[in-house]
Amino acid sequence: MENILFKVAFPAEFHAQTACEAAVTLHPQVKDRLSSIERIVITTHEAAIRIISKTGQLANPADRDHCLQYMVAVPLMQGTLTADHYEDDFHAAHPLIDQLREKMVVEEDPDYSSAYLDPEKRSIANAVQVFFDDGTATEKVAVAYPLGHRRRREEGMPLLLEKFQRNLATRFPAHRCAQIMQVCEDHASLTIMPVDRFMALWEMTP
């Protein structure tokens, strides 16, 4: 249970979460220089290269949200990454995404790969650095653990609760959302609540 990963920062495949965060950090430095980018170096772990590093045409949203390069290009440009950014209309309206993807170099860091497999660490590290055609470059921004990882649990918990509340509100009226939140936030009461009473809170009513 301690090793459960919660997806709270970006709607992105987990091997790319830290790369997205690094790209968001770099956004203020690159947003006005996108046309001057010479190359983008993504330093990552073996699993990410094997699973989500993709070149060439991306056919649909599912293809895009499993493409490391796409998930770095968008936050470099936009400063964030949302589910809407994977849609066909957004992709078609922003040809710069694929232009940036073509300038990306994906490299493995053996230490990242080792830490990914280490049961004491289970890091999901990525780093991003942007180089410009005038010879300048950003710093190399590295993120070892994504929000939602056990090593960032305290930092991620407010985002997890906000996500929980937001999604409750898509299915239940306000009074039911408040009931569920009250129960879930009282650990002592929750542990002794009969299962049928807890499950009754989740019944959809007219």
N, C-alpha and C positions, 0 to 999 in steps of 0.2 A: 504493500500500500504506500509506503514511503517513497517509492520510486515512480509513482504515477505521474505522468506528464499532463498538465492542463493546458489546453490551447487557448490562451487568453490575450495574446498580443496581436497576432495576425492570423487571418484565415489562410495559412500556408502550411504545406507539408513540413513535418517537424524538423527534418534535416536542414531546412532553409530558414527556420525561425531566427536564428542568430545572425544570419546573413542579411535578412530583412532589417533587423534592428541596427546593424552596422550601416546599412544603406540609408536608413532614416537619419542617423547621426551625421552622415556625410551630406545629406541633402542641402543644408544651407550653404555649404562650400561649393557645390557643383551646379545648383539650379540655374544660375545665370551664365554657366560656362558649358552647357551640355553640347553645344555645337563644336566646342574646342577640345572635346575629349579624344585622346589618342588611343588609350586602352584602359580597361578596367580589369584588375587582377583580383580574383576571388580565391582565397586560400581556404581549403576545406579538408574534410576527412574522407576516407575511402568510400564509406557507405553513401555519402551524398553524391560523389562522382558516379558511383555505380547505379544509383536509384533515380536521381533527379537532374543530373547534368544532361541537357539536351540542346542540340543545335538544329538548324533547319526550321521548316514550317511547323507551327503548332496548330492543330486542327480545331480545337474547341476549348472551352473553359477548363475541362478536366485535364487536358494536356498542359495548359498554362499554369495551373496551380500545382503541377508536379514538374516544373521547369525551374531549376535554380537560377538560371540567367534571367528569366522573365521576372522572377520574384525579387531580384536585385534591381533590375532596370526601373521598374515602376516606382518603388520608394525613392530611388535616386532622383527621379523626375518629379514625383508628386509629394514626397515627404511622408507618405503613408501607404498602406496597402489594404484594400477592402475587397470584399467578394465581387463588387461591381467591376473592379479593374480586370477581372478575368473574362468578362463578357465580350462577345463578338463585336458589338458596337464600339466599345471602348478601345479594343485592340485596333480596329479598323481606323479609328479617328486619331490614333497616335502611332504613326509609322516610325517615330523615333525609337520606340521600344525595341523593334527588331534591329534597327541600326546600332543601338547600344549593345544588344546581344552579340552582334557580329564583332564587336571590339573587346569582348570579354575573353580572358584567359583563366581557366580553372586549373588550379594546382593543388596537389595533395601535400599537406604537412604531416609527416609521419607521427609527430607528437600528438597532433589532433586525432589521428586514427587510433593511436594507442590509448589516449584518454577516453575516447568514445567506447572502447571495449573494456576498460578498467572498471570492475564492479564498484570500486570505491569512489569513482569519479562520474562515470557515465555522462561525460560532457558531450555537447553537440556543437563543437566550436566551428566558427567561420570568421574570416577576416576579409575586409574589402578595402582596396586602395585604388584611387583614380589618378591617372596620369594624363596631362594635357599636352597639346602639340607645341607649347612654348617651352617645354622642358620642366615645368613645375609639376607638383603632385600634391595630393592631400596626404595627411598622415594615414597610416595603416590602422584602421579601426577593427579591433578584434573583440569578439564576444564569445565567451566560453560556454555559458549556460543560458538557455532561453528563459524568459519569464514563464512560470508554470512548472519549472524544474524544482526539485526539492531543495536545491541550494539557493533558490531565490523565492522560496515559499512565502516569506513575510512580505516581500515586495509584490508578489503576484496575487496575494489573497484579495486585496480590494478590487482588483480587476476581475477576479473570478466571481466574487459576490455581485459585482455590477452586471456581469454577463448572465448570471443566474437570474437576477431580478428582471433584466431586460427580456429574457426568453420566457420567464413566467408570464409576463405581461402580454405576450403574444397569444396566450392560450386561456388565461383566467381573468375574471374581473378583479378589480383592485382589492376588494375585501378578502378574496381567496388567496391572492398573492401575499397579502399581509399575514394571513393565517399560516401559510406554508413557511414564510420567512421566520415568523416568530418561533415555530416549532424547530426549524433547522438551526436557529441561532442559540437555542437552549439545549446544550448537549446532554445535560443531566436528565432533562425531561424526555428528550428524544430516545435515549437508551432504554427507558422503561415503558415507552409508549407501545401498546399492542400494535402489531403489524397491520391488522385490518383497519385500525383507526388512522394510521398514517397513510395507508393506501387510499382510504376514502377521500382524503384531501385532494387526491389527484384525479378524481372522477370528473369527467366533463358533464356539466349540468346545463340545461337550457337557460 
